[in-house]
Amino acid sequence: MASLTQPQIEAAQEFYAAVIDGLRTPQGIHAATAIAAMARLAGAFLLRSFGLPIAQVAPGTPVLSNQANEQGPRLVNILGSVLANMGIVIDPSRIDFAAPPAEKPQLSLLETQARLEPAFARSVQQHQLTHGQAADAAAAATALVIAQCAGTIDVHTAFHIAAYSFVEGAKTAPYIADVA
């Protein structure tokens, strides 16, 4: 995994704060929703980095591309590396990637993007990140969310939600075609 730059680290911290602030309810923060939100936005930034004509595609429409298949695993690798650096070890044998995660987010992909992308866009612009750099920063921030939620959700379930949500974000036309 390539190391994150200082602007990416700062953006990751801001992304984390945006998810926590944007999803907080009087009951607290729903772990699966927060994890999925961060990972979905990482995937959406990755999708935007491909330069595909997604502005012409209706939000929520599947967008299949070789780029997503080739570059998507980078987000999972960043997540795993950051978790490992935080002392959270993931045992891949405990995750059934063929099935959807058992825990479900309370917001759809498009609801997530509508709620959170304006704050993410401000950070991306402030730190002058490319979409690819923003995707990597959001993947790292996903690890921060998982670490914060580790007391309320199994880390393997959380990792599964994140991996699934990276793919969802990277293969679905976003709410806003270009946020930077």
Backbone hydrogen bonds in HBPLUS format (Angstrom, degrees):
<---DONOR---> <-ACCEPTOR-->    atom                        ^
c    i                          cat <-CA-CA->   ^        H-A-AA   ^      H-
h    n   atom  resd res      DA  || num        DHA   H-A  angle D-A-AA Bond
n    s   type  num  typ     dist DA aas  dist angle  dist       angle   num
A0008-GLN N   A0005-THR O   3.08 MM   3  5.12 117.2  2.49  96.6 112.0     1
A0009-ILE N   A0005-THR O   2.92 MM   4  6.27 155.3  1.99 154.0 161.4     2
A0010-GLU N   A0006-GLN O   2.94 MM   4  6.20 162.9  1.97 156.4 160.5     3
A0011-ALA N   A0007-PRO O   2.89 MM   4  6.07 155.9  1.95 142.8 150.1     4
A0012-ALA N   A0008-GLN O   2.79 MM   4  5.98 156.3  1.85 148.2 154.9     5
A0013-GLN N   A0009-ILE O   3.07 MM   4  6.36 154.5  2.14 146.9 152.7     6
A0014-GLU N   A0010-GLU O   3.05 MM   4  6.34 151.2  2.13 143.8 152.1     7
A0015-PHE N   A0011-ALA O   2.71 MM   4  5.99 153.5  1.78 155.7 163.9     8
A0016-TYR N   A0012-ALA O   2.94 MM   4  6.14 161.9  1.97 147.1 151.8     9
A0017-ALA N   A0013-GLN O   3.04 MM   4  6.30 162.7  2.07 144.0 148.3    10
A0018-ALA N   A0014-GLU O   2.87 MM   4  6.07 152.9  1.94 145.7 153.6    11
A0019-VAL N   A0015-PHE O   2.94 MM   4  6.25 154.6  2.01 154.4 160.3    12
A0020-ILE N   A0016-TYR O   3.00 MM   4  6.28 169.1  2.01 157.5 160.3    13
A0021-ASP N   A0017-ALA O   2.84 MM   4  5.93 170.3  1.85 152.5 156.0    14
A0022-GLY N   A0018-ALA O   2.76 MM   4  5.59 152.3  1.83 138.1 147.3    15
A0023-LEU N   A0019-VAL O   2.99 MM   4  5.85 134.9  2.20 142.3 150.0    16
A0025-THR N   A0028-GLY O   2.93 MM   3  5.06 155.7  1.99 132.3 140.4    17
A0028-GLY N   A0025-THR O   2.91 MM   3  5.06 156.8  1.97 109.3 117.1    18
A0034-ALA N   A0030-HIS O   3.00 MM   4  6.27 160.6  2.04 159.7 165.6    19
A0035-ILE N   A0031-ALA O   2.96 MM   4  6.16 169.2  1.97 161.7 164.3    20
A0036-ALA N   A0032-ALA O   2.97 MM   4  5.95 164.2  2.00 142.3 147.5    21
A0037-ALA N   A0033-THR O   2.86 MM   4  5.90 154.8  1.92 143.7 151.4    22
A0038-MET N   A0034-ALA O   3.15 MM   4  6.35 170.8  2.16 151.3 152.1    23
A0039-ALA N   A0035-ILE O   3.08 MM   4  6.25 171.4  2.09 154.5 157.3    24
A0040-ARG N   A0036-ALA O   2.75 MM   4  5.77 158.9  1.79 152.7 159.0    25
A0041-LEU N   A0037-ALA O   3.07 MM   4  6.26 159.5  2.12 149.7 154.5    26
A0042-ALA N   A0038-MET O   3.01 MM   4  6.31 148.6  2.11 144.9 154.2    27
A0043-GLY N   A0039-ALA O   2.94 MM   4  6.22 161.1  1.97 150.6 155.3    28
A0044-ALA N   A0040-ARG O   2.82 MM   4  6.13 149.8  1.91 145.4 154.6    29
A0045-PHE N   A0041-LEU O   2.96 MM   4  6.16 156.2  2.02 146.2 151.4    30
A0046-LEU N   A0042-ALA O   2.98 MM   4  6.25 153.3  2.05 145.6 153.7    31
A0047-LEU N   A0043-GLY O   2.86 MM   4  6.17 159.2  1.91 150.4 155.5    32
A0048-ARG N   A0044-ALA O   2.99 MM   4  6.25 160.6  2.03 147.2 152.0    33
A0049-SER N   A0045-PHE O   3.03 MM   4  6.25 139.2  2.21 141.3 152.0    34
A0049-SER N   A0046-LEU O   3.01 MM   3  5.09 126.4  2.31  97.4 112.0    35
A0050-PHE N   A0047-LEU O   3.14 MM   3  5.63 159.5  2.19 113.0 119.1    36
A0051-GLY N   A0048-ARG O   3.36 MM   3  6.03 168.1  2.37 117.6 120.6    37
A0054-ILE N   A0052-LEU O   2.79 MM   2  5.53 139.4  1.95 105.0  93.6    38
A0056-GLN N   A0053-PRO O   3.30 MM   3  6.02 161.7  2.34 115.1 119.9    39
A0057-VAL N   A0054-ILE O   3.01 MM   3  5.08 165.3  2.04 109.8 113.6    40
A0061-THR N   A0058-ALA O   3.08 MM   3  5.75 154.5  2.14 146.7 147.7    41
A0060-GLY N   A0173-ALA O   2.82 MM 113  5.14 174.8  1.82 139.4 140.1    42
A0173-ALA N   A0061-THR O   2.80 MM 112  5.29 173.0  1.81 155.3 156.5    43
A0063-VAL N   A0171-LYS O   2.84 MM 108  4.81 165.3  1.86 115.6 119.6    44
A0070-GLU N   A0066-ASN O   2.86 MM   4  6.11 152.1  1.94 153.0 161.4    45
A0071-GLN N   A0067-GLN O   2.72 MM   4  5.73 166.2  1.74 157.1 160.8    46
A0072-GLY N   A0068-ALA O   2.86 MM   4  5.10 143.8  2.00 129.9 137.9    47
A0074-ARG N   A0071-GLN O   3.03 MM   3  5.56 146.6  2.14 113.4 123.0    48
A0075-LEU N   A0072-GLY O   2.98 MM   3  5.70 136.8  2.17 121.2 129.8    49
A0077-ASN N   A0073-PRO O   2.89 MM   4  6.16 156.6  1.94 152.0 158.8    50
A0078-ILE N   A0074-ARG O   2.90 MM   4  6.16 156.3  1.96 149.5 155.5    51
A0079-LEU N   A0075-LEU O   2.95 MM   4  6.17 165.5  1.97 149.0 153.1    52
A0080-GLY N   A0076-VAL O   2.90 MM   4  6.13 168.2  1.91 152.1 155.0    53
A0081-SER N   A0077-ASN O   2.89 MM   4  6.04 158.4  1.94 148.0 154.1    54
A0082-VAL N   A0078-ILE O   2.92 MM   4  6.09 166.9  1.94 158.2 161.1    55
A0083-LEU N   A0079-LEU O   2.93 MM   4  6.11 165.1  1.96 154.5 159.3    56
A0084-ALA N   A0080-GLY O   2.91 MM   4  6.05 160.4  1.95 144.9 150.8    57
A0085-ASN N   A0081-SER O   2.90 MM   4  6.15 154.0  1.97 145.9 153.2    58
A0086-MET N   A0082-VAL O   3.03 MM   4  6.28 129.2  2.29 138.6 152.1    59
A0086-MET N   A0083-LEU O   2.94 MM   3  4.99 133.1  2.17  97.1 111.1    60
A0088-ILE N   A0083-LEU O   2.85 MM   5  5.03 161.7  1.88 146.8 140.5    61
A0087-GLY N   A0084-ALA O   2.94 MM   3  4.95 158.8  1.98 105.0 110.8    62
A0094-ARG N   A0091-ASP O   2.88 MM   3  5.68 166.6  1.89 129.0 133.6    63
A0095-ILE N   A0092-PRO O   3.13 MM   3  5.47 163.3  2.16 117.7 118.4    64
A0099-ALA N   A0096-ASP O   3.19 MM   3  5.87 161.6  2.23 117.4 122.3    65
A0112-THR N   A0108-SER O   2.91 MM   4  6.06 157.0  1.97 148.3 154.9    66
A0113-GLN N   A0109-LEU O   2.95 MM   4  6.25 162.8  1.98 153.9 158.1    67
A0114-ALA N   A0110-LEU O   2.93 MM   4  6.06 165.3  1.95 148.5 152.7    68
A0115-ARG N   A0111-GLU O   3.08 MM   4  6.17 151.8  2.16 143.4 150.4    69
A0116-LEU N   A0112-THR O   2.97 MM   4  6.09 156.1  2.02 153.7 160.2    70
A0117-GLU N   A0113-GLN O   2.88 MM   4  5.17 161.5  1.92 140.7 145.8    71
A0120-PHE N   A0116-LEU O   3.25 MM   4  6.51 161.6  2.28 151.2 156.8    72
A0121-ALA N   A0117-GLU O   2.76 MM   4  5.86 161.9  1.80 159.0 163.1    73
A0122-ARG N   A0118-PRO O   3.17 MM   4  6.42 151.9  2.25 142.9 149.2    74
A0123-SER N   A0119-ALA O   3.28 MM   4  6.63 157.3  2.34 146.0 151.0    75
A0124-VAL N   A0120-PHE O   2.92 MM   4  6.21 162.3  1.95 156.8 162.0    76
A0125-GLN N   A0121-ALA O   2.94 MM   4  6.11 164.7  1.96 152.0 155.7    77
A0126-GLN N   A0122-ARG O   2.85 MM   4  5.96 162.0  1.88 148.4 154.3    78
A0127-HIS N   A0123-SER O   2.94 MM   4  6.01 159.9  1.98 150.9 155.2    79
A0129-LEU N   A0124-VAL O   3.01 MM   5  5.19 161.9  2.05 146.4 151.5    80
A0128-GLN N   A0125-GLN O   3.19 MM   3  4.86 153.5  2.26  95.7 103.6    81
A0134-ALA N   A0130-THR O   2.91 MM   4  6.16 155.3  1.98 149.5 156.7    82
A0135-ALA N   A0131-HIS O   2.88 MM   4  6.12 150.8  1.96 147.5 155.5    83
A0136-ASP N   A0132-GLY O   3.11 MM   4  6.40 158.9  2.16 146.3 150.8    84
A0137-ALA N   A0133-GLN O   2.96 MM   4  6.20 158.9  2.00 147.4 153.5    85
A0138-ALA N   A0134-ALA O   2.85 MM   4  6.04 157.9  1.90 149.8 155.8    86
A0139-ALA N   A0135-ALA O   2.89 MM   4  6.14 146.1  2.01 144.2 154.1    87
A0140-ALA N   A0136-ASP O   3.01 MM   4  6.32 155.2  2.07 147.6 153.6    88
A0141-ALA N   A0137-ALA O   2.89 MM   4  6.17 152.5  1.97 143.9 152.4    89
A0142-THR N   A0138-ALA O   2.88 MM   4  6.10 133.2  2.11 137.7 149.6    90
A0143-ALA N   A0140-ALA O   3.05 MM   3  5.37 129.7  2.31 102.5 114.6    91
A0144-LEU N   A0141-ALA O   3.02 MM   3  4.95 118.3  2.41  92.1 107.6    92
A0145-VAL N   A0141-ALA O   3.06 MM   4  6.46 153.4  2.13 149.6 156.0    93
A0146-ILE N   A0142-THR O   2.94 MM   4  6.25 161.8  1.98 150.6 155.6    94
A0147-ALA N   A0143-ALA O   2.88 MM   4  6.08 162.9  1.91 150.4 154.9    95
A0148-GLN N   A0144-LEU O   2.98 MM   4  6.17 155.7  2.04 144.7 151.3    96
A0149-CYS N   A0145-VAL O   2.95 MM   4  6.16 144.7  2.08 147.3 157.1    97
A0150-ALA N   A0147-ALA O   3.37 MM   3  5.15 160.5  2.41  98.3 103.9    98
A0152-THR N   A0149-CYS O   2.79 MM   3  5.47 159.6  1.83 126.7 133.5    99
A0153-ILE N   A0149-CYS O   3.07 MM   4  6.13 134.3  2.29 155.8 166.2   100
A0158-ALA N   A0154-ASP O   2.90 MM   4  6.19 158.9  1.95 153.7 160.6   101
A0159-PHE N   A0155-VAL O   2.86 MM   4  5.99 154.6  1.92 140.2 146.6   102
A0160-HIS N   A0156-HIS O   2.98 MM   4  6.15 155.8  2.04 141.2 147.8   103
A0161-ILE N   A0157-THR O   2.94 MM   4  6.23 158.4  1.98 151.0 156.5   104
A0162-ALA N   A0158-ALA O   2.94 MM   4  6.21 160.7  1.98 149.8 155.1   105
A0163-ALA N   A0159-PHE O   2.86 MM   4  6.14 167.7  1.88 156.2 158.7   106
A0164-TYR N   A0160-HIS O   2.97 MM   4  6.09 169.3  1.99 153.1 156.4   107
A0165-SER N   A0161-ILE O   2.88 MM   4  5.99 152.6  1.95 146.1 154.4   108
A0166-PHE N   A0162-ALA O   2.80 MM   4  6.06 146.4  1.91 153.6 162.6   109
A0167-VAL N   A0163-ALA O   3.30 MM   4  6.57 164.5  2.32 148.5 151.0   110
A0168-GLU N   A0164-TYR O   2.99 MM   4  6.28 159.5  2.03 144.0 150.3   111
A0169-GLY N   A0165-SER O   2.92 MM   4  6.03 164.8  1.94 148.5 151.5   112
A0170-ALA N   A0166-PHE O   2.92 MM   4  6.09 153.5  2.00 148.2 156.1   113
A0171-LYS N   A0167-VAL O   2.96 MM   4  5.97 124.0  2.28 148.0 160.4   114
